[in-house]
Amino acid sequence: MWSCIGSTSPSTYLQHYAEWADRTNQYWKSYGVLTTDSFSIRTRRTYCKNKACKKHTPHKVTQYKKGKDSLSAQGKRRYDRKQSGYGGQTKPVFHKKAKTTKKVVLRLECTVCKTKHQLALKRCKHFELGGDKKQRGAAISF
C-alpha cells in the first residue's frame, strides 16, 4: 500500500506528506499568497504584458469588487417593464445556491505603466489584503 514512496510504514508516508505540504506552502508564499490563513501582500513583483513594459515590475494589489448594477442596462429595463403593474413576480427567482464561498480575484496594477490585470486565486471563507491578523474577541480601538 505504501510502496509508492519506497517504504512500508505509514509514519514515513506522513513525513513525506508533511514535506510536500511545506513545499506547497513555500510555492504559494513565493506568489504572495499564504494558503494557510489566506493573507496576501499589498505589492508584488510580477510580469506586465503591456507593450511599454514586457518585464517583471512592481504591481499594486487590490481585491476585485463587483460594480453597482446599472439601471439603464437593457436587461434591467426589460425586467422592470415586465414587473410593473399587477401580476406579481414574472420571472423565476433562483434558490438552489450550491457554493458557500467565492473565488478571490486580485486586481494587479503596474506601478510603471498603470496597466491593470486580474488574477484568480482559490476559494476561501476569509481573505485579507496585508495588515495584521485580527484577534478573536479583541477590543476594537479607534
Legacy VTK file of the C-alpha trace (Angstrom):
# vtk DataFile Version 3.0
C-alpha trace
ASCII
DATASET POLYDATA
POINTS 142 float
0.000 0.000 0.000
2.829 2.405 0.860
5.169 1.027 -1.827
4.878 4.134 -3.993
7.305 6.024 -1.706
9.763 3.175 -1.121
8.799 2.342 2.467
6.149 0.233 4.145
5.478 2.353 7.248
2.657 4.919 7.483
4.883 7.252 9.556
7.272 7.634 6.595
4.302 8.371 4.374
3.132 11.085 6.788
6.630 12.548 6.856
6.660 12.699 3.030
3.220 14.308 3.096
4.407 16.948 5.593
7.396 17.750 3.360
5.104 18.015 0.343
2.727 20.355 2.229
5.699 22.500 3.254
6.896 22.756 -0.367
3.371 23.674 -1.484
3.161 26.474 1.089
6.585 27.769 0.021
5.373 27.807 -3.591
2.284 29.877 -2.758
4.279 32.181 -0.470
6.545 32.943 -3.440
3.436 34.176 -5.274
2.490 36.392 -2.335
-0.375 34.206 -1.162
-0.334 32.180 2.059
-2.599 29.145 1.730
-2.814 28.546 5.488
-4.689 31.676 6.553
-5.437 33.446 3.243
-3.456 36.615 3.760
-1.907 38.444 0.822
0.571 41.289 0.380
-0.239 44.759 -0.991
2.570 44.951 -3.577
4.283 42.240 -5.578
6.681 41.970 -8.496
5.066 40.165 -11.412
5.106 40.187 -15.218
3.469 43.133 -17.033
2.130 42.250 -20.512
1.852 45.853 -21.717
3.903 46.812 -24.803
5.668 49.505 -22.770
6.917 47.082 -20.077
7.112 43.409 -21.192
9.015 42.543 -17.983
8.590 41.959 -14.230
7.621 45.197 -12.480
6.117 46.071 -9.068
2.310 45.837 -9.062
-0.170 47.303 -6.586
-2.538 44.567 -5.358
-6.209 45.214 -4.537
-9.150 42.852 -4.201
-11.704 42.887 -7.031
-15.197 44.023 -6.063
-18.331 43.799 -8.187
-19.543 47.151 -9.501
-23.007 48.583 -8.911
-25.656 47.256 -11.328
-26.662 49.793 -13.970
-30.333 50.824 -14.045
-30.061 51.699 -17.740
-28.830 48.263 -18.921
-31.172 46.642 -21.472
-31.915 43.573 -19.349
-32.745 45.672 -16.276
-35.067 47.945 -18.293
-36.814 44.911 -19.802
-37.179 43.263 -16.365
-38.547 46.440 -14.725
-41.048 46.926 -17.570
-42.249 43.319 -17.214
-42.500 43.597 -13.401
-44.504 46.834 -13.436
-48.257 46.743 -12.880
-50.290 43.855 -11.487
-49.349 40.178 -11.729
-46.641 39.549 -9.136
-43.244 38.025 -9.834
-42.879 37.411 -13.585
-39.517 35.624 -13.796
-38.152 32.682 -11.766
-36.179 33.535 -8.606
-33.135 31.263 -8.177
-32.950 29.459 -4.792
-30.703 26.404 -5.380
-27.390 28.058 -4.477
-24.629 25.440 -4.217
-21.445 27.332 -3.356
-20.677 28.781 0.085
-17.623 30.792 -0.993
-16.462 32.845 -3.949
-13.097 32.695 -5.651
-10.846 35.573 -4.623
-9.781 37.766 -7.544
-6.786 40.081 -7.199
-6.562 43.252 -9.285
-2.927 43.973 -10.151
-1.952 47.480 -11.305
1.518 48.035 -12.764
3.232 50.933 -10.976
5.206 51.803 -14.138
2.562 51.923 -16.920
-0.672 51.746 -14.813
-1.951 48.718 -16.785
-4.369 46.553 -14.788
-4.916 42.798 -14.972
-6.677 40.269 -12.763
-5.520 37.074 -11.072
-7.982 34.485 -9.722
-6.991 32.613 -6.551
-8.525 29.610 -4.811
-11.759 29.697 -2.814
-11.570 30.738 0.832
-14.018 31.811 3.535
-11.899 34.707 4.793
-9.442 36.839 2.815
-7.452 39.866 3.976
-5.081 42.022 1.986
-1.951 42.843 4.016
-2.144 44.157 7.575
-2.102 42.306 10.880
-4.301 39.338 11.730
-7.449 40.195 13.667
-7.610 38.608 17.114
-10.830 36.796 18.001
-12.702 38.681 20.731
-10.235 41.579 20.716
-11.479 45.036 21.679
-11.982 47.439 18.767
-9.820 50.549 19.141
-10.495 53.821 17.362
LINES 1 143
142 0 1 2 3 4 5 6 7 8 9 10 11 12 13 14 15 16 17 18 19 20 21 22 23 24 25 26 27 28 29 30 31 32 33 34 35 36 37 38 39 40 41 42 43 44 45 46 47 48 49 50 51 52 53 54 55 56 57 58 59 60 61 62 63 64 65 66 67 68 69 70 71 72 73 74 75 76 77 78 79 80 81 82 83 84 85 86 87 88 89 90 91 92 93 94 95 96 97 98 99 100 101 102 103 104 105 106 107 108 109 110 111 112 113 114 115 116 117 118 119 120 121 122 123 124 125 126 127 128 129 130 131 132 133 134 135 136 137 138 139 140 141
